[in-house]
Amino acid sequence: MQSWRFLSILCITVVLGCAGMPPPAVATRPAWMENPQLKYPSKFYLTAVGEGDTLQTAETVAAGNLARIFRTDIVVDERLTERYYELIGKQNVYQEQSQLDRNISVYTAMSLQNVQYPERYTDKKTGRVYALATLNRAETAAIYVNRLKENDAMIVRFVQRSESPSPAMTYAALAAAVAISADSHQLRAQLDVLYPQAKSQVSTTYAHDVLQQRMATAAKQIGVAVSIENDPDGKVAQTIIAQLTGLGFVVAPGDAFLQVRGSVAMEETDLGSKGTFFVRYVMKLDMVDAYGKTVAALSEQGREGHISLNEAANRCTRSMTGAVERQLVNKVFNYFDRLLM
């Protein structure tokens, strides 16, 4: 009887003791995750939150969400962006910036400058990581204004250099001016959202459209000719011509400033795989200017296989034309940019 009374008192004591204990602490999410403006007022900052399995992923997503705030109707040509950094002598900066741009390319083509990540948080229960991306409006606008002024000064110098008796130099200088102007065009579009009043601090000597028109006119003075031996159905030559005329150059076999010469070879090879045909291919191209100077060299080789010999050969052709599409234009721009050095 005494033992039962003791157990009853003990149970009551335990229950009352538990009832008097405070509830377990619940982890609270940082306020910036729901409302970044509490700490980073929209008057002074643009903000966006991202999440992922790692901090790097969270920051990448946050940067992408931040980029979505800007207009995305401006098409950014990555080749022009790379040429911009090469022309200003900051290729290492391009490599760092282009990595960010590639990471956020699924969200927008707009390149961002001066992105900061001041906040991060890991949910201990789920393991998800959160990051806050911010752009300080005034600070970033000051960076943009300075860059726009530098760009305009460079454009003026390139336009002056375009007044040359050499069609090649004229085109090279105007193409460089367009590359610089493309960067400025994008920066102004971002300023419209970031800090509109800052645009009044920058003047534009040459409108982007005007520079593009002048470059197009100059390009028509650059004649090209293409001669490729053993070219199946002329597809490699057609691809080369399409790439060069896409720059505004004109086909002028009798008066060509740039000539592309080369050869294509394809040969069936036996790799001992029953039921599959293999074809090896080799493509060698050389581009020379009117002075006999080699502008660029392009080579590609490999093999393709298929159950159809004809399709294996077609795949070889596609591999060669793909190499032309990936490399030729960049090599042409490199040549013209070197004329300015």
Rosetta blueprint (number, residue, H / E / L):
1 M L
2 Q H
3 S H
4 W H
5 R H
6 F H
7 L H
8 S H
9 I H
10 L H
11 C H
12 I H
13 T H
14 V H
15 V H
16 L H
17 G H
18 C H
19 A H
20 G L
21 M L
22 P L
23 P L
24 P L
25 A L
26 V L
27 A L
28 T L
29 R L
30 P L
31 A H
32 W H
33 M H
34 E H
35 N L
36 P H
37 Q H
38 L H
39 K L
40 Y L
41 P L
42 S L
43 K L
44 F L
45 Y E
46 L E
47 T E
48 A E
49 V E
50 G E
51 E E
52 G E
53 D L
54 T L
55 L H
56 Q H
57 T H
58 A H
59 E H
60 T H
61 V H
62 A H
63 A H
64 G H
65 N H
66 L H
67 A H
68 R L
69 I L
70 F L
71 R L
72 T L
73 D L
74 I L
75 V L
76 V L
77 D L
78 E H
79 R H
80 L H
81 T H
82 E H
83 R H
84 Y H
85 Y H
86 E H
87 L H
88 I L
89 G L
90 K L
91 Q H
92 N H
93 V H
94 Y H
95 Q H
96 E H
97 Q H
98 S H
99 Q H
100 L H
101 D H
102 R H
103 N H
104 I L
105 S L
106 V L
107 Y L
108 T L
109 A L
110 M L
111 S L
112 L L
113 Q L
114 N L
115 V L
116 Q E
117 Y E
118 P E
119 E E
120 R E
121 Y E
122 T E
123 D L
124 K L
125 K L
126 T L
127 G L
128 R L
129 V E
130 Y E
131 A E
132 L E
133 A E
134 T E
135 L E
136 N E
137 R H
138 A H
139 E H
140 T H
141 A H
142 A H
143 I H
144 Y H
145 V H
146 N H
147 R H
148 L H
149 K H
150 E H
151 N H
152 D H
153 A H
154 M H
155 I H
156 V H
157 R H
158 F H
159 V H
160 Q H
161 R H
162 S L
163 E L
164 S L
165 P L
166 S L
167 P H
168 A H
169 M H
170 T H
171 Y H
172 A H
173 A H
174 L H
175 A H
176 A H
177 A H
178 V H
179 A H
180 I H
181 S H
182 A H
183 D H
184 S H
185 H H
186 Q H
187 L H
188 R H
189 A H
190 Q H
191 L H
192 D H
193 V H
194 L H
195 Y L
196 P H
197 Q H
198 A H
199 K H
200 S H
201 Q H
202 V L
203 S L
204 T L
205 T L
206 Y L
207 A L
208 H H
209 D H
210 V H
211 L H
212 Q H
213 Q H
214 R H
215 M H
216 A H
217 T H
218 A H
219 A H
220 K L
221 Q L
222 I L
223 G E
224 V E
225 A E
226 V E
227 S E
228 I E
229 E E
230 N L
231 D L
232 P H
233 D H
234 G H
235 K H
236 V H
237 A H
238 Q H
239 T H
240 I H
241 I H
242 A H
243 Q H
244 L H
245 T H
246 G L
247 L L
248 G L
249 F L
250 V E
251 V E
252 A L
253 P L
254 G L
255 D L
256 A L
257 F L
258 L E
259 Q E
260 V E
261 R E
262 G E
263 S E
264 V E
265 A E
266 M E
267 E E
268 E E
269 T E
270 D L
271 L L
272 G L
273 S L
274 K L
275 G L
276 T L
277 F E
278 F E
279 V E
280 R E
281 Y E
282 V E
283 M E
284 K E
285 L E
286 D E
287 M E
288 V E
289 D E
290 A L
291 Y L
292 G L
293 K L
294 T E
295 V E
296 A E
297 A E
298 L E
299 S E
300 E E
301 Q E
302 G E
303 R E
304 E E
305 G E
306 H E
307 I L
308 S L
309 L H
310 N H
311 E H
312 A H
313 A H
314 N H
315 R H
316 C H
317 T H
318 R H
319 S H
320 M H
321 T H
322 G H
323 A H
324 V H
325 E H
326 R H
327 Q H
328 L H
329 V H
330 N H
331 K H
332 V H
333 F H
334 N H
335 Y H
336 F H
337 D H
338 R H
339 L H
340 L L
341 M L
